[in-house]
Amino acid sequence: MNFSKKLALAVLLASLALPARAQTVVKFATLAPDGSTWMKSMKRFTDEVTAKTAGRVKFKIYPGGVAGDEKDVVRKIRLGQLQAGGFTGVGIGEIAPEARILDTPFLFKNAGEIDHVYKALDGDFRKIFESRGYVLLGWAEVGNVYVFSNTPVTKPEDLRKVKMWIWEGDPIAEATFEALGIKPIPLSITDVQTSLQTGMIDGVYGSPLSVIAMQWFTRMKYVFGLPLTNASGAVVVAKKAFDKLSAEDQKTMLELGEKDFRALTLQSRKENAESVAVLKKKGLIFTEPAGPAVVAELEKAGETARLALVGKLYPKSLLDKVEAALKEYRAPKKK
């Protein structure tokens, strides 16, 4: 064997002896149904991450609640059985309770206010998630939340007659309904459809898109036209799993997360607006507040709920920051 052949063989053997870069499989779970806008966006994100990391990062996805309720998913992430999740506010609250301030009632009046506050406090919230052992890959807004019922609602007194569902263990919803003088029925989200069928409840809340996806609308007749809140959503990964990735792959995940989940938020807003039209076409009747005094009463209840949660979910300093950002946005713009 001549020298060049020996050298080539030596190089080949050395390359075979080198350890291949470890492949990371991220197990991800969410309540979002397979085929939904949420899952299509998640699939786009995971495919892009896998492609741009040359297969070093792959995902195994558990959609539609097959891994359990959001609290179950958080518990499984802590146990290392899962590494990531897509959450609504309830799951976010299990991870970073302070972030639930974004879900408090009657806080935002329009999308511009939402975007401004999220951008102004992005650094604050990322630090909060990291302090709890998670990395925020991106916000994914669920959308404006409306009350659905089988009797018309135009004022708080009407709501008190509804057998209203509340997501079991959700402190935001608890504070909201308490401020409104409503005694709701706590249930897991996975028990809502059955409870509607049996008549145990006859009122729910959710974004138009999610209520259609869950098929709850088929049991409802009315929708109160003033949004109760704007529901946050987020995709997070356990910091322990994230820290095992190379700096290059971490950067890829963060950049794609920001891009894809911002696109999801905009698409969600578009589809929620389209879903309102669908609900109306299906015969659901949208009612409006019975005058400015009712709107003022509801907004006052929102303030009461936010203050009631200071020291329980978030510090007063964070509430002050959010309100200062809103005040800044709402101030008359200088020409």
C-alpha positions as a Python dict, from the first residue, in 0.01 Angstrom:
ca = {
    (1, 'M'): (0, 0, 0),
    (2, 'N'): (154, 331, -106),
    (3, 'F'): (178, 634, 119),
    (4, 'S'): (-123, 822, -26),
    (5, 'K'): (-351, 520, 21),
    (6, 'K'): (-231, 474, 379),
    (7, 'L'): (-296, 840, 451),
    (8, 'A'): (-647, 823, 304),
    (9, 'L'): (-724, 512, 509),
    (10, 'A'): (-593, 676, 825),
    (11, 'V'): (-810, 985, 767),
    (12, 'L'): (-1116, 765, 707),
    (13, 'L'): (-1059, 564, 1025),
    (14, 'A'): (-1002, 881, 1227),
    (15, 'S'): (-1325, 1034, 1098),
    (16, 'L'): (-1517, 719, 1189),
    (17, 'A'): (-1373, 733, 1538),
    (18, 'L'): (-1490, 1090, 1594),
    (19, 'P'): (-1816, 1107, 1794),
    (20, 'A'): (-2107, 1241, 1589),
    (21, 'R'): (-2278, 1553, 1718),
    (22, 'A'): (-2552, 1432, 1946),
    (23, 'Q'): (-2907, 1459, 1818),
    (24, 'T'): (-3148, 1629, 2058),
    (25, 'V'): (-3511, 1518, 2052),
    (26, 'V'): (-3742, 1777, 2208),
    (27, 'K'): (-4071, 1631, 2324),
    (28, 'F'): (-4336, 1902, 2291),
    (29, 'A'): (-4700, 1896, 2408),
    (30, 'T'): (-4999, 2128, 2372),
    (31, 'L'): (-5377, 2134, 2399),
    (32, 'A'): (-5401, 2272, 2044),
    (33, 'P'): (-5578, 2019, 1818),
    (34, 'D'): (-5386, 1858, 1536),
    (35, 'G'): (-5455, 2040, 1210),
    (36, 'S'): (-5534, 2369, 1388),
    (37, 'T'): (-5364, 2698, 1300),
    (38, 'W'): (-5163, 2664, 1619),
    (39, 'M'): (-5031, 2320, 1525),
    (40, 'K'): (-4959, 2418, 1164),
    (41, 'S'): (-4742, 2701, 1295),
    (42, 'M'): (-4569, 2470, 1542),
    (43, 'K'): (-4499, 2219, 1266),
    (44, 'R'): (-4351, 2496, 1050),
    (45, 'F'): (-4128, 2602, 1340),
    (46, 'T'): (-4008, 2250, 1421),
    (47, 'D'): (-3940, 2167, 1056),
    (48, 'E'): (-3737, 2487, 1014),
    (49, 'V'): (-3539, 2426, 1332),
    (50, 'T'): (-3457, 2069, 1225),
    (51, 'A'): (-3353, 2186, 878),
    (52, 'K'): (-3140, 2478, 998),
    (53, 'T'): (-2965, 2269, 1263),
    (54, 'A'): (-2890, 1998, 1004),
    (55, 'G'): (-3099, 1751, 1203),
    (56, 'R'): (-2922, 1813, 1533),
    (57, 'V'): (-3252, 1924, 1690),
    (58, 'K'): (-3567, 1726, 1624),
    (59, 'F'): (-3913, 1731, 1780),
    (60, 'K'): (-4174, 1480, 1885),
    (61, 'I'): (-4512, 1654, 1913),
    (62, 'Y'): (-4808, 1556, 2132),
    (63, 'P'): (-5108, 1769, 2022),
    (64, 'G'): (-5470, 1785, 2130),
    (65, 'G'): (-5418, 1725, 2500),
    (66, 'V'): (-5292, 1366, 2458),
    (67, 'A'): (-5021, 1446, 2716),
    (68, 'G'): (-5286, 1581, 2954),
    (69, 'D'): (-5407, 1922, 3069),
    (70, 'E'): (-5159, 2210, 3080),
    (71, 'K'): (-5081, 2142, 3445),
    (72, 'D'): (-4999, 1782, 3353),
    (73, 'V'): (-4766, 1902, 3078),
    (74, 'V'): (-4581, 2137, 3315),
    (75, 'R'): (-4542, 1854, 3566),
    (76, 'K'): (-4404, 1624, 3295),
    (77, 'I'): (-4156, 1890, 3184),
    (78, 'R'): (-4034, 1920, 3543),
    (79, 'L'): (-3992, 1542, 3557),
    (80, 'G'): (-3800, 1543, 3229),
    (81, 'Q'): (-4064, 1337, 3046),
    (82, 'L'): (-4127, 1635, 2815),
    (83, 'Q'): (-3898, 1926, 2731),
    (84, 'A'): (-4127, 2191, 2583),
    (85, 'G'): (-4487, 2303, 2557),
    (86, 'G'): (-4726, 2544, 2398),
    (87, 'F'): (-4943, 2702, 2667),
    (88, 'T'): (-5236, 2931, 2725),
    (89, 'G'): (-5238, 3155, 3032),
    (90, 'V'): (-5320, 2870, 3271),
    (91, 'G'): (-5005, 2679, 3180),
    (92, 'I'): (-4800, 2998, 3175),
    (93, 'G'): (-4920, 3064, 3529),
    (94, 'E'): (-4785, 2727, 3642),
    (95, 'I'): (-4444, 2828, 3506),
    (96, 'A'): (-4421, 3205, 3557),
    (97, 'P'): (-4722, 3339, 3755),
    (98, 'E'): (-4607, 3700, 3709),
    (99, 'A'): (-4675, 3677, 3334),
    (100, 'R'): (-5045, 3626, 3404),
    (101, 'I'): (-5072, 4002, 3446),
    (102, 'L'): (-5109, 4004, 3066),
    (103, 'D'): (-5435, 3805, 3099),
    (104, 'T'): (-5604, 4028, 3356),
    (105, 'P'): (-5956, 4146, 3260),
    (106, 'F'): (-6033, 4460, 3061),
    (107, 'L'): (-5664, 4558, 3051),
    (108, 'F'): (-5623, 4615, 2676),
    (109, 'K'): (-5853, 4800, 2438),
    (110, 'N'): (-5690, 4708, 2106),
    (111, 'A'): (-5408, 4517, 1936),
    (112, 'G'): (-5180, 4821, 1931),
    (113, 'E'): (-5183, 4837, 2311),
    (114, 'I'): (-5112, 4464, 2335),
    (115, 'D'): (-4813, 4481, 2102),
    (116, 'H'): (-4673, 4787, 2278),
    (117, 'V'): (-4685, 4634, 2625),
    (118, 'Y'): (-4542, 4299, 2514),
    (119, 'K'): (-4252, 4476, 2342),
    (120, 'A'): (-4188, 4718, 2629),
    (121, 'L'): (-4172, 4439, 2888),
    (122, 'D'): (-4021, 4160, 2677),
    (123, 'G'): (-3692, 4163, 2868),
    (124, 'D'): (-3870, 4154, 3203),
    (125, 'F'): (-4076, 3850, 3111),
    (126, 'R'): (-3783, 3661, 2957),
    (127, 'K'): (-3589, 3703, 3282),
    (128, 'I'): (-3888, 3578, 3481),
    (129, 'F'): (-3917, 3264, 3266),
    (130, 'E'): (-3543, 3193, 3292),
    (131, 'S'): (-3549, 3237, 3670),
    (132, 'R'): (-3808, 2956, 3679),
    (133, 'G'): (-3606, 2723, 3457),
    (134, 'Y'): (-3761, 2794, 3116),
    (135, 'V'): (-3666, 2976, 2798),
    (136, 'L'): (-3936, 3172, 2615),
    (137, 'L'): (-3925, 3084, 2245),
    (138, 'G'): (-4210, 3317, 2156),
    (139, 'W'): (-4548, 3461, 2248),
    (140, 'A'): (-4842, 3312, 2062),
    (141, 'E'): (-5154, 3511, 2140),
    (142, 'V'): (-5473, 3308, 2185),
    (143, 'G'): (-5689, 3615, 2123),
    (144, 'N'): (-5974, 3816, 2265),
    (145, 'V'): (-6184, 3613, 2507),
    (146, 'Y'): (-6563, 3638, 2498),
    (147, 'V'): (-6835, 3499, 2723),
    (148, 'F'): (-7063, 3246, 2548),
    (149, 'S'): (-7399, 3159, 2704),
    (150, 'N'): (-7749, 3029, 2639),
    (151, 'T'): (-7919, 3344, 2769),
    (152, 'P'): (-7843, 3699, 2653),
    (153, 'V'): (-7585, 3895, 2852),
    (154, 'T'): (-7567, 4274, 2842),
    (155, 'K'): (-7464, 4350, 3203),
    (156, 'P'): (-7302, 4177, 3504),
    (157, 'E'): (-7642, 4090, 3656),
    (158, 'D'): (-7717, 3874, 3349),
    (159, 'L'): (-7391, 3685, 3398),
    (160, 'R'): (-7484, 3598, 3755),
    (161, 'K'): (-7774, 3390, 3623),
    (162, 'V'): (-7549, 3180, 3400),
    (163, 'K'): (-7407, 2843, 3510),
    (164, 'M'): (-7063, 2967, 3412),
    (165, 'W'): (-6764, 2739, 3369),
    (166, 'I'): (-6427, 2840, 3510),
    (167, 'W'): (-6099, 2668, 3429),
    (168, 'E'): (-6020, 2489, 3753),
    (169, 'G'): (-5731, 2649, 3941),
    (170, 'D'): (-5707, 2961, 3722),
    (171, 'P'): (-5646, 3254, 3960),
    (172, 'I'): (-5710, 3517, 3690),
    (173, 'A'): (-6055, 3381, 3612),
    (174, 'E'): (-6127, 3342, 3984),
    (175, 'A'): (-6036, 3705, 4056),
    (176, 'T'): (-6233, 3825, 3752),
    (177, 'F'): (-6555, 3645, 3837),
    (178, 'E'): (-6522, 3735, 4205),
    (179, 'A'): (-6492, 4104, 4113),
    (180, 'L'): (-6807, 4064, 3902),
    (181, 'G'): (-6997, 3884, 4180),
    (182, 'I'): (-7023, 3560, 3983),
    (183, 'K'): (-6993, 3210, 4133),
    (184, 'P'): (-6867, 2987, 3850),
    (185, 'I'): (-6834, 2608, 3830),
    (186, 'P'): (-6468, 2492, 3827),
    (187, 'L'): (-6383, 2217, 3578),
    (188, 'S'): (-6082, 2095, 3382),
    (189, 'I'): (-6090, 2216, 3023),
    (190, 'T'): (-6115, 1855, 2910),
    (191, 'D'): (-6448, 1820, 3097),
    (192, 'V'): (-6620, 2122, 2940),
    (193, 'Q'): (-6781, 1952, 2638),
    (194, 'T'): (-6937, 1676, 2850),
    (195, 'S'): (-7059, 1927, 3108),
    (196, 'L'): (-7225, 2134, 2833),
    (197, 'Q'): (-7399, 1822, 2705),
    (198, 'T'): (-7534, 1729, 3050),
    (199, 'G'): (-7639, 2086, 3133),
    (200, 'M'): (-7405, 2110, 3430),
    (201, 'I'): (-7287, 2439, 3277),
    (202, 'D'): (-7446, 2668, 3019),
    (203, 'G'): (-7177, 2934, 2990),
    (204, 'V'): (-6812, 2926, 2878),
    (205, 'Y'): (-6544, 3172, 2775),
    (206, 'G'): (-6279, 3159, 2507),
    (207, 'S'): (-6154, 3312, 2186),
    (208, 'P'): (-6385, 3261, 1885),
    (209, 'L'): (-6124, 3044, 1713),
    (210, 'S'): (-6072, 2819, 2015),
    (211, 'V'): (-6445, 2784, 2089),
    (212, 'I'): (-6498, 2666, 1731),
    (213, 'A'): (-6196, 2431, 1749),
    (214, 'M'): (-6330, 2280, 2073),
    (215, 'Q'): (-6684, 2264, 1925),
    (216, 'W'): (-6828, 2438, 2233),
    (217, 'F'): (-7017, 2684, 2012),
    (218, 'T'): (-7260, 2408, 1909),
    (219, 'R'): (-7413, 2430, 2259),
    (220, 'M'): (-7424, 2810, 2278),
    (221, 'K'): (-7674, 3075, 2161),
    (222, 'Y'): (-7527, 3412, 2266),
    (223, 'V'): (-7191, 3588, 2278),
    (224, 'F'): (-7127, 3898, 2491),
    (225, 'G'): (-6959, 4135, 2246),
    (226, 'L'): (-6720, 4309, 2487),
    (227, 'P'): (-6405, 4096, 2527),
    (228, 'L'): (-6342, 3981, 2881),
    (229, 'T'): (-5966, 3983, 2826),
    (230, 'N'): (-5698, 3913, 2571),
    (231, 'A'): (-5557, 3566, 2633),
    (232, 'S'): (-5184, 3517, 2611),
    (233, 'G'): (-5011, 3211, 2478),
    (234, 'A'): (-4646, 3109, 2479),
    (235, 'V'): (-4409, 2841, 2362),
    (236, 'V'): (-4137, 2754, 2611),
    (237, 'V'): (-3859, 2499, 2644),
    (238, 'A'): (-3697, 2375, 2962),
    (239, 'K'): (-3375, 2568, 3021),
    (240, 'K'): (-3201, 2244, 3115),
    (241, 'A'): (-3269, 2104, 2766),
    (242, 'F'): (-3199, 2435, 2593),
    (243, 'D'): (-2860, 2473, 2766),
    (244, 'K'): (-2745, 2140, 2620),
    (245, 'L'): (-2768, 2284, 2268),
    (246, 'S'): (-2478, 2460, 2100),
    (247, 'A'): (-2482, 2841, 2099),
    (248, 'E'): (-2550, 2824, 1725),
    (249, 'D'): (-2854, 2599, 1767),
    (250, 'Q'): (-2986, 2807, 2057),
    (251, 'K'): (-2969, 3118, 1839),
    (252, 'T'): (-3152, 2935, 1559),
    (253, 'M'): (-3436, 2831, 1791),
    (254, 'L'): (-3478, 3181, 1935),
    (255, 'E'): (-3473, 3353, 1597),
    (256, 'L'): (-3720, 3111, 1440),
    (257, 'G'): (-3939, 3124, 1751),
    (258, 'E'): (-3963, 3501, 1732),
    (259, 'K'): (-4043, 3489, 1359),
    (260, 'D'): (-4288, 3199, 1352),
    (261, 'F'): (-4483, 3276, 1668),
    (262, 'R'): (-4519, 3643, 1581),
    (263, 'A'): (-4662, 3525, 1249),
    (264, 'L'): (-4891, 3292, 1443),
    (265, 'T'): (-5018, 3580, 1657),
    (266, 'L'): (-5104, 3784, 1347),
    (267, 'Q'): (-5268, 3482, 1181),
    (268, 'S'): (-5460, 3408, 1501),
    (269, 'R'): (-5598, 3763, 1507),
    (270, 'K'): (-5706, 3728, 1145),
    (271, 'E'): (-5873, 3392, 1203),
    (272, 'N'): (-6041, 3505, 1525),
    (273, 'A'): (-6199, 3790, 1328),
    (274, 'E'): (-6310, 3542, 1061),
    (275, 'S'): (-6441, 3311, 1336),
    (276, 'V'): (-6671, 3586, 1463),
    (277, 'A'): (-6830, 3593, 1117),
    (278, 'V'): (-6859, 3212, 1122),
    (279, 'L'): (-7031, 3217, 1462),
    (280, 'K'): (-7280, 3476, 1342),
    (281, 'K'): (-7347, 3267, 1032),
    (282, 'K'): (-7410, 2968, 1260),
    (283, 'G'): (-7682, 3170, 1432),
    (284, 'L'): (-7509, 3287, 1749),
    (285, 'I'): (-7626, 3632, 1856),
    (286, 'F'): (-7371, 3890, 1969),
    (287, 'T'): (-7497, 4128, 2238),
    (288, 'E'): (-7344, 4458, 2346),
    (289, 'P'): (-7306, 4620, 2691),
    (290, 'A'): (-7621, 4803, 2803),
    (291, 'G'): (-7465, 5148, 2785),
    (292, 'P'): (-7142, 5330, 2887),
    (293, 'A'): (-7219, 5283, 3258),
    (294, 'V'): (-7195, 4905, 3217),
    (295, 'V'): (-6860, 4936, 3036),
    (296, 'A'): (-6732, 5157, 3318),
    (297, 'E'): (-6856, 4903, 3574),
    (298, 'L'): (-6677, 4620, 3396),
    (299, 'E'): (-6353, 4817, 3365),
    (300, 'K'): (-6371, 4898, 3735),
    (301, 'A'): (-6411, 4527, 3810),
    (302, 'G'): (-6099, 4469, 3600),
    (303, 'E'): (-5902, 4715, 3815),
    (304, 'T'): (-6031, 4543, 4130),
    (305, 'A'): (-5922, 4203, 3998),
    (306, 'R'): (-5574, 4329, 3903),
    (307, 'L'): (-5516, 4482, 4245),
    (308, 'A'): (-5646, 4168, 4418),
    (309, 'L'): (-5371, 3966, 4249),
    (310, 'V'): (-5084, 4192, 4359),
    (311, 'G'): (-4863, 3991, 4592),
    (312, 'K'): (-5031, 3667, 4485),
    (313, 'L'): (-4921, 3642, 4121),
    (314, 'Y'): (-4713, 3951, 4052),
    (315, 'P'): (-4557, 4242, 4243),
    (316, 'K'): (-4704, 4592, 4239),
    (317, 'S'): (-4390, 4711, 4058),
    (318, 'L'): (-4475, 4492, 3756),
    (319, 'L'): (-4835, 4616, 3750),
    (320, 'D'): (-4703, 4972, 3763),
    (321, 'K'): (-4473, 4900, 3465),
    (322, 'V'): (-4761, 4761, 3260),
    (323, 'E'): (-4987, 5053, 3343),
    (324, 'A'): (-4707, 5302, 3268),
    (325, 'A'): (-4653, 5142, 2926),
    (326, 'L'): (-5026, 5164, 2854),
    (327, 'K'): (-5036, 5525, 2966),
    (328, 'E'): (-4742, 5600, 2737),
    (329, 'Y'): (-4916, 5439, 2440),
    (330, 'R'): (-5248, 5609, 2508),
    (331, 'A'): (-5096, 5955, 2550),
    (332, 'P'): (-5166, 6194, 2261),
    (333, 'K'): (-4889, 6156, 2005),
    (334, 'K'): (-4682, 6467, 1938),
    (335, 'K'): (-4687, 6575, 1575),
}
